[in-house]
Amino acid sequence: MPTVRTPSPGLTALRRYGPPVLIAGGMAFAFMQGWHQQVTLENMVAQHDRFHHFLAEHVPLSLLLYVAIYTLAVALSLPCGLILTAAGGLLFGWLVGALAAVMAATTGATIVFLIARTAVGDSLRRRCGPWLAKLSDGFQKDALSYMLFLRLVPAFPFWFVNLAPAVLGVPLKTFVTGTLLGIIPATFAFASAGAGLDSVILAAKNEHAACVALKGAPACKLQISASSFLTKELLLALALLGLVALIPVVLKKWRKSHAAAK
């Protein structure tokens, strides 16, 4: 009878805690280097102008690089998803840019979810006791509705919605489905806004050129406000979509209480 080798405690610890340590180290390095501060609309426009010939001639490669950068940014929990989504629309058009952003964001979020679930999910649930188990059970009963709500409503940080379901024991399939479907409305909205920034960009370039002619290049900076597409109406629409996602949960609770009352 063949003997089954059990992995050493050191190897088990490395498999369990190695990925989160690597992600945490990468995140700390990225923030120390200020990478997240470099992801701005102004820099995106500048890079687009600089490499527009390469982008036009190597669309598949450019798209792969965009997806890789977006996935890495989400995996490192860098706060630049909105700008990257708008940049996708600007670089590749609203449809291709949105689809690429949805794929990258879902992939990056799933990486964080799997690492968090493997490293801390089970142990944290055991240590926190019955209250977390009860919360986890309640969340899992309507996990997809809650996931859609958390993804649709922009009040919840993206990184938080990657971690919380891992602690609450949400199944991988439900997490991926909820993330994929939940980010589609905002992603397509921001990608479409990014694709329609041509007039805003042209006006900003004209202002910059006039400033350079008057004051000189060092005193002038190309400025494009993210408020050009992040409107109150859009945020309200996303919040309403989030409330719609909770309708099945509310109906289920109402039916249960109504049946108990009878």
Helices and strands as residue ranges (DSSP letters): H 9-33, H 35-38, H 41-50, H 52-57, H 59-75, H 81-92, H 94-116, I 117-121, H 122-128, H 130-141, H 143-152, H 158-167, H 172-182, H 184-195, H 198-215, G 217-219, G 226-228, H 232-245, H 247-261
